Amino acid sequence: MDILQVVHAYPPQIGGIENHVYYLSKELAKLGNKVSVVTSGSGSGVEDGVSVTRHWSIGIPSFSSVKITPFLCLRLLLKSPCVYHSHGYGSLHPLPTAIAAKLKGKPFVFTLHGYPKLSSRWGKLLSWAYKTFIAKIFLSIADQVISVTDSNVPEISKEVDPAKITVIPNGVATGSFKPMQKIPTGYYDIVFIGRFDRDKGVIPLIKAFAEFSKTAEKAKLSFVGADEGMLSEMRATAKNLGVLDKVSFSSVKRDEMPGVYAKADLIVLPSYYEGLSLVVLESLSSQRPIIATAVGATPQVMQKAFGGEAGKFLVTPRDTKELIEKIRYHYEHREELKQLLPKARELILSDYSWESVAKQTLGIYEKAVKR
């Protein structure tokens, strides 16, 4: 099958959707399909058996998924795949992809990775405009919709025929994200992985860390990811709370990510919303303890991984006091909690392989072609 993936960004840029499309495309190519990716940036070529075409785009500050690519629809009309597949509710790329597929008489598949719930007044206005004027069009064209978690299905079912929706989870590159010895640093290393975005809960995390570090002098907090307009406020918050010397901010390449997990004593993901977080899955695959907010599919994953102990790895969104308590609990009981991690790794190996995700996605393509 000739498959065209269209996404706002692609590795080496790091992000959940970017990594999803990378690993999915790579596995689809391994299964004997011709796979092409159209994305933003510069430097096209064949990468891991996948043809990648990058086009110059105009980025929108603080919204990494919103990139305007001039004449994208026309570029896509020059392609002749069996199926067009685009990703990300909140991205602009699904709209021209859907229109191109419609004009070419080809099936269009859309993957919902998470349902954005922007908290600011401006964010809510943008969400309404996107839902009303962009998503409404491409979802009406979509032949099939994939959701990475069933927690998104009730909401997206209000916008598209539920019969078109299939749940296929994210996968994990278990060969890369595997148990490794802790990289010694002399500190208790707390690591955040993700966009530096307000809705990722970065400010509450800094506040929680500042309080926790009063009784844990050897603790450090590392933010690893891309800035979405929050870096200055994050630095200022850490400085005002007197912990700037204990907090670091950096970005890394995709192939360096396993080392980020290897350095960590604890991963913290205090997001206000998620779909099925790759950070959660990669942490469990790497056998690293993680505290994450009980949003999206995270509670179900934790329940499957830890059973009755799942609550030790979950916190309520925006509850800084509870986050402080959970971080302190993990710090004081780290040896005990390590004993629970091998079972979580077994869950990842059995339920979240990219080969399985690719085969299920291929089945969706075949269903879309037959419609």
N, C-alpha and C positions, 0 to 999 in steps of 0.2 A: 504494500500500500504506500502511496505517496502522501506524506503527511506534512502539513505546514503549521508550525507553531508561531504565534505572534504574541510577543510579550514586551512590556515597557522597558525591561532591563534584563540582562543576562550576565552570567559570570564572565570576567572576574568580579563584577559588582556583586556584593553579598546581600542576600535577603532571602526570606522564606520562599516567595514565588519564584525568584531567580533560580534558586537551588532546585526547586521542584521541577521546573521546566528543563533544567540541565540534566538531571538524573533520569527524568522520564524520557527525554529525547534520546539519551545515550542508550537506555534499555530498549526502546522501540527500534533503534538502529540495530542492536544486537539480535533482535528477533527477525531481522531480514527486511525491514521496511526502509524506504528512502525517506529520511527526515530532514527537513529544513527549518531553520529558525530565522524570523525577521524581528529585529529588535533595534534599540537605539545605540548610539555610540559610533566608534570608528574601528576599522580593522577587521575586514571580513575574511572568511576562509573556512576550511574544514577542520572542525575540532571534535576529537573523539568520535569520528565517524558521522558527525552531523554537520551539514552545510549551514554556516551562520552568516547572515547578511545584516550589517549594521548601517543604520541611516542616522544622519545628523538630526538632533531633536532639540526643542526648546524646553528646558526644565522649568517647573514651577516651584519656587522656594517653599520649603516645609512640606511638600507633597511629592515624595520621591516617585510614586506610581503615576503621577500626572506628567506626561511628556507629550508635547505637540510635535508630531513628525509631518512636515509638509508633504503633501501629495502621497501619503501612505496608502490611501485607497487605490490610487492609480498604480502604485508599485505592486500592490497585491493582485490587481487585475491582470498583471503580466505573468502571474504564476498560474499553474494548472494542476494543483494537487487533487487528490481524491477527497480530502477533507481539510477544512480550515478550522484551526483550534486556537482560541485566545483565552487569556487568563486575567483574573483580578477585577473584582467589583470595586470601582473607584478609579480604575485606569481608563484612559481614553481609547486605548488600542482595540478593545473589543468592538467598538462601533464601526470603524472603517473595515475591520475584518469581516463583520457580519454583512455589511453592505456589499463588499467585494464577493463574498460567497453567494449572496442572493443574486447578484448580477451575472455571476458565472454559472448559476444553477448547480452549485456544489453545497454539500451539507456544512453547517456551522455548529461547532461544539464549543461550549463555554464552561470554564471551571471557576467555581466560586471558592476562593481560599479562605475568606472570612467576610463577615458582614460588618463593615465599618460603623462604629457608633461614636462619632466625633462629639466631644463634650462641650466645646465652645459654641456661642451663639452663631458666629460666622461659619463654624464647621457644620452646624445643623442646617444652615441655609444652603451651603454647598451640597450637602447630602441630599436635601430635597430636590435641588436643581438637577443633580446627577440622576437621581431616581426617576424624575419626571421627564427629562428631555434626552437622556442618553441611554440609561439602562432599559427604559421602556421599549426603545427601538430594537436594540440588539437581542434582548430576551424574547421579543416577539418573533425574531428571525431564527433563533436558536432551534436546532433540531433535537439536541440533547444538552442537558445541563449536568455537570458533575459537581458535587459538593464534597469537600474533603472531610466533612463531619456532618452527622445527622442533626447536630444542634442548630445548624443553619437552615435546615429544611423548612421549618414552620414559617420563617420570615420570607424566604425566597419563593415559597409556594404561593404567596400573595401576589407575586409578580410574573409567574410563569406556570404553565400547566404542570401540576405535580407529577403527572405521568411521564414527563420528560426528564425528571430528576433521578439521578443515581448517586449513591454515596460510595466514593472510593477514597480511602484514607491517603495521607502522605506516606512516603516511604523513608527509609534511612539507609545510608551507605554503610552497612554494618561492618564492612571490611576496613573502612577508614575510621569510623566512630566506634572504637572498641575499648575494652578495659586497658588502661595503661597506668604505669607507676606515676604517682604524684610527682610533678616536677618540683624539686625542693626550692623554696624561696625564703624560708625562715619566717613566713607570715601565714596567717589564716586568710586565704585568698577567696574573697567573695567576688563573683563575676556576673555581670549583666551582659547578655548578648542580644543585640537587636538594634532597631533604629533609635536614635536619640530623639524621641517624640513624646510629647506630653501625655498622650494616651497610652504610652508604654509604662507609665508610672515612675518615670525616672526621678522626679523631684521627691516624692514620698520615699523612694529608696535611699536617696542621699540623706534625708532627715532620719530615717530609721537607722542607717549606718552610723550617723553621727552619735546617736544615743547609745547604740550598741557598743561602739568603740571606746566609750568611757570606761567600760569594764573589760575591754579586750584590746590592750595596747598593741598587740602584734597582729591586728587585723588590717587588711587593705581591701579596697573596693575598686574593681576595674570595669570600666564601660568599654565594650568592644562593639563597634558598629559604625554606621554612617550618621552624620549630623542632619537632623531635619529642622534646624533652626532653634534648637534648644541648648546648644553647647554653652553659649555665653551665660544663660541663666543657671545652667547646671554648675558651671565653675563658680559663679557668684554665690550660689547657695552653699556649696562646699566651703568656700572661703568664709562666708558669714558664720558658718557653724564651726569653723576652726578645724576642718578636716581636709583641706585642699591638699596637704602634703601626703594624705593617705588615699587619695582618689586619683585615678588615672583615666585618660580617655584616648582611645586608639581605634584604628581600623586595620584589618588584616585581609590577606588574600584567602580565597576559598580553600586552597590546599593547606593553609596554615591553621584552619579551624580545629582539627583534632588536637593540636597542641594547646589551643586555648582551653579546651575541656580538661586536658591533662594537667594544666596548671591549677585548676580550680579545686578548692575544698568544698565550695558550695556555689551553685548557680541560683540566681534569683531572677524571676520573670514576673514583675508586678503589674502586668498589662490590665487595662480596663476592658479590653475585648480581645479575643483571639478566635481563630477557627480551630484548626488542629495544628498546634505550634510545633515546628521542626525543632526548636530549641528544647522543648520538653522531650521529644522522641530521641534526639541526639544525646541529650544528657543521660537518659536512661540506658541508651545503647553503650555509652561510654562508662557506665557505672559510676556516675557522679550524682550526688544528692542534689535535688532541686526543690526550691520553694516557688510555687506558681499560683497565681490567682485562680479561683474556681470559676473560670469562664470558658465558653466554647466547649470543646471536647475534653479539656484537661481533666475535669473530675472523673469522667468515664475511664480515661487512660490510667489515672492514678489508682482508681478502684481495681482495675484489672491487674495492675502491676503490684499493688501493695495490700489489696484486700482491706481488712479492718484497720490497717495502719495508714491508710491513704490520707487521713486528716492531718497527719504530721507533715505532709508535703504540700498542703493547700492553705491559702489565705483568702480573706475577703477583699475584693478590690477596694482601694482607697482607705483601707483601715491600717494606718501607720502603726498604731499601738500593737495590733495583732502581728504585724510584720516584724516588729522589734522582738516580740516574744518568740516567734517562730525561728528567727535567726539565732537568738540566744539559745533556744532549745537545741538546734542543730549543732551549735558550737559546743555545748556541754555534753551532748550525747552522740558525737560523731562516730565513735567506734561502734556503738550499738546500732546506729542507723546503717552503717556500711554493710551489715549482715543481710539487709533486706534487698540490696541492689542486684545481686546475681539473678534473682527471680525476675526482676524487671528487665534485665538484658534478655532473658529467655522469651519474654513476651514480645520484645522488638523483633527478635529473630524469627518468631513464628508468625506474627501478624502484620509486620510492616516492612517487608522486603520490596525493593524497587522492581524486581522482576515480576512479583505478583501485581503490583500497581500497574505496570506497563501492559500486562496481559489483560487485566480488567478494562483498562482504557482502550485497548485495541478492540475489545468486544463492543464498546460504546461506539467507536468509529464504524464498525461493521453494521451496527444497528442504525446509525444515522444515514449511512449510504443506502440502506434498503428502504428508508422512509419515502 
